Amino acid sequence: QVQLVESGGGLVQTGGSLRLSCAVSGINFRLAAMNWYRQAPGKERELVAGITGGGTTNYADSVKGRFTISRDGKNTVYLQMNSLKPEDTAVYYCNTYFRTPYWGQGTQVTVSS
C-alpha cells in the first residue's frame, strides 16, 4: 500500500530554518507529483508547494523565496523552510495521488516570535 511518512518538524524561532522530509513507498515515486500542504489551527488546509515527476515546482505566494521543495531520485521529497515566521506555524502534510489522494500523518511546525 501507499505510505507517506513525514519527519523534521519541530519548534524554531522566527527567522530559523527547518527541513521536512517525506519518505514515500508503494508508488512509482519517480513519476508521481508530490505536494506539501499545511493546516493551521482554525484554518483550511492549503497547498504550500508541489513538484512534478519532472521537477517542475510551484509555491504558494506566502512562501515564495523562503521555501524550496525538492526530491531525490529514490523515494523522498523535501521542504526546506527558511526565514520562518509565526504565520508558518501549522501541521505540514505530505501528499500525492495515485488513483486516489494519499496523505502522510503530518508533522508539527511551530515558529515562536
Residue pairs with C-beta under 8 A, 6 or more apart in sequence:
1 26
2 24
2 25
2 26
2 27
2 96
2 98
2 102
3 23
3 24
3 25
3 26
4 22
4 23
4 24
4 94
4 95
4 96
4 102
4 103
4 104
4 105
5 22
5 23
5 94
5 104
5 105
6 20
6 21
6 22
6 92
6 93
6 94
6 104
6 105
6 106
6 107
7 20
7 21
7 22
7 23
7 107
8 18
8 19
8 20
8 21
8 107
9 18
9 20
9 92
9 107
9 108
9 109
10 18
10 108
10 109
10 110
11 110
11 111
11 112
12 18
12 84
12 109
12 110
12 111
12 112
13 84
13 111
13 112
14 84
14 85
14 86
14 111
14 112
14 113
15 83
15 84
16 84
16 111
17 80
17 81
17 82
17 83
17 84
18 81
18 84
18 109
19 78
19 79
19 80
19 81
20 36
20 78
20 79
20 81
20 92
20 94
20 107
20 109
21 76
21 77
21 78
22 34
22 36
22 76
22 77
22 78
22 79
22 94
22 104
23 75
23 76
24 32
24 34
24 75
24 76
24 77
24 94
24 96
25 75
27 96
27 98
27 102
29 71
29 74
29 75
30 53
30 73
31 53
32 53
32 96
32 97
32 98
33 50
33 51
33 52
33 53
33 96
33 97
34 50
34 51
34 69
34 71
34 77
34 94
34 95
34 96
35 47
35 48
35 49
35 50
35 51
35 94
35 95
35 96
36 47
36 48
36 49
36 50
36 69
36 77
36 79
36 92
36 93
36 94
36 95
37 45
37 46
37 47
37 48
37 92
37 93
37 95
38 45
38 46
38 48
38 88
38 90
38 91
38 92
38 93
38 109
39 45
39 46
39 90
39 91
39 93
39 106
40 87
40 89
40 90
40 91
43 90
45 93
46 60
47 60
48 59
48 60
48 63
48 67
48 79
48 92
49 57
49 58
49 59
49 60
49 63
49 67
49 68
49 69
49 79
50 57
50 58
50 69
51 57
51 58
51 69
51 70
51 71
51 77
55 71
57 68
57 69
59 67
59 69
62 87
63 81
63 88
66 81
66 82
66 83
66 84
67 79
67 80
67 81
67 82
68 78
68 79
68 80
68 82
69 77
69 78
69 79
69 80
70 77
70 78
70 80
71 77
71 78
72 78
77 94
79 92
81 88
81 109
84 109
84 111
85 111
86 111
86 112
86 113
87 111
88 109
88 111
89 109
89 110
89 111
90 109
91 106
91 107
91 108
91 109
92 106
92 107
92 108
92 109
93 103
93 104
93 106
94 103
94 104
95 101
95 102
95 103
95 104
96 102
